[in-house]
Amino acid sequence: VPEVYLDHAATSPLRRVAVEAYLTAAAVTGNASATHRAGRAARGVAENARQEVADSLGCHPEDVIFTSGGTEADNLGLFGLFRARHGDDPRRRRILVTAVEHSAVTGTAAALQAREDAIVDVLPVGTDGRVDPDRVDAALAAGPGSVALVACIWAGNEVGTVQPVAEVVAAAHRAGVPVHVDAVQAVGTLPVDVVALGADTVAVSGHKVGGPIRSGALLVRPGTVLEPLLHGGGHERGLRPGTLDVPGFAGFAAALVEAVHARPVEAVRLGALRDRLLGGVVAAVPGARPTAPDAPRLPSIAHLTFPRCDGESLLFLLDDAGIAASAGSACHAGLLRPSPVLLAMGRPSAEARTGVRFSFGHTSTDGDVDAVLAVIGEVALRAEAAAGVAA
Ligand SMILES: Cc1ncc(COP(=O)(O)O)c(C=O)c1O
């Protein structure tokens, strides 16, 4: 069975440079907070990684707060901003979140509503999956003093739709409200310049760009006040206490440097793979429907729905053929639930159960697309039969 890995948006294979940087850093003995020579050596590796992350993403090294990944960065951004803003003024209770956030943001917003006096207001998206910045303006105009923060994903992890994040940030800032941006899927696939974007907190993750799982960072705009989630020592400007994971930082930074450097060429290459896959699947499978193909979207994600098929069977049969794809978000893969993202885009719930995401990255090749196109017609026929609507 050929192994065709088309699930880079879930996790991308470790890059060799990341393994090497990780292992080299792991051989450095010393707690990076210690003042002796060994500690200073470890600190040097950590600060070098911080500088590389900052240079790759267009921010200052002081803005980089290393975390255990994207989920923790989203939690720190939302909890941190909410507690600081609400603590200053308890009337600031509303959190405006787009309808297409990752569960790391929706779950955190739900926890804030359940336990911290927050009220979650969902910003709807159009059938193209995009939020309209005018809706953000309108939601803020209804009472800017009642809004604690806005959360807007940069590029969706499921369909890959790119949001008008700069306009959303501008709208929120006009009302004096901070913005958290989840840039986990944008990094390595879109040009990312954090200072130019101007968002107050930005979440990034290592393993989506070929770094170690459980690495990542929250990028915090200078002057932004955040309450830490964890308490302890003063590490990471007091925002993320705990002994520095120096090898993790180094592996993450090395992967990020390579991914960002390769991005302009890779974006073109992966976009061509995506388009060839979409065109081939549409030709082979009656009823297959690329999701919002006219909206700005990531070059690395090909997303389709197969309204005549049983969604779970599709993924199972693809897996059986040696092809790793996804229902869109690993968090609900395997569960026959309609995708909240597709529902938010106005898709009927039956169709919203049939989304398939093929996502590309640094190891993807034309051969991967060939492998999908070789089997997709047969796979879809069988998944149609499973849905009980075979012709
Ligand atoms: C958009 C988005 N945000 C956050 C996360 C969570 O990142 P991590 O797996 O590093 O916790 C993911 C990964 O699933 C993601 O795709």
The ligand as an SDF file (V2000), in Angstrom:
LIG
                    3D

 16 16  0  0  0  0  0  0  0  0999 V2000
   -5.8780   26.8850   13.5000 C   0  0  0  0  0  0  0  0  0  0  0  0
   -5.2920   26.0690   14.6150 C   0  0  0  0  0  0  0  0  0  0  0  0
   -5.1910   26.6050   15.8410 N   0  0  0  0  0  0  0  0  0  0  0  0
   -4.6640   25.9320   16.8660 C   0  0  0  0  0  0  0  0  0  0  0  0
   -4.2250   24.6280   16.7210 C   0  0  0  0  0  0  0  0  0  0  0  0
   -3.6430   23.9190   17.9010 C   0  0  0  0  0  0  0  0  0  0  0  0
   -2.2370   23.8640   17.8340 O   0  0  0  0  0  0  0  0  0  0  0  0
   -1.4290   22.7670   18.6730 P   0  0  0  0  0  0  0  0  0  0  0  0
   -1.7100   21.4370   18.0400 O   0  0  0  0  0  0  0  0  0  0  0  0
    0.0120   23.1760   18.5530 O   0  0  0  0  0  0  0  0  0  0  0  0
   -1.9000   22.8250   20.0800 O   0  0  0  0  0  0  0  0  0  0  0  0
   -4.3290   24.0260   15.4710 C   0  0  0  0  0  0  0  0  0  0  0  0
   -3.9150   22.6020   15.2780 C   0  0  0  0  0  0  0  0  0  0  0  0
   -4.7390   21.7080   15.2620 O   0  0  0  0  0  0  0  0  0  0  0  0
   -4.8760   24.7570   14.3770 C   0  0  0  0  0  0  0  0  0  0  0  0
   -4.9920   24.2160   13.1620 O   0  0  0  0  0  0  0  0  0  0  0  0
  1  2  1  0
  2  3  1  0
  2 15  2  0
  3  4  2  0
  4  5  1  0
  5  6  1  0
  5 12  2  0
  6  7  1  0
  7  8  1  0
  8  9  2  0
  8 10  1  0
  8 11  1  0
 12 13  1  0
 12 15  1  0
 13 14  2  0
 15 16  1  0
M  END
$$$$
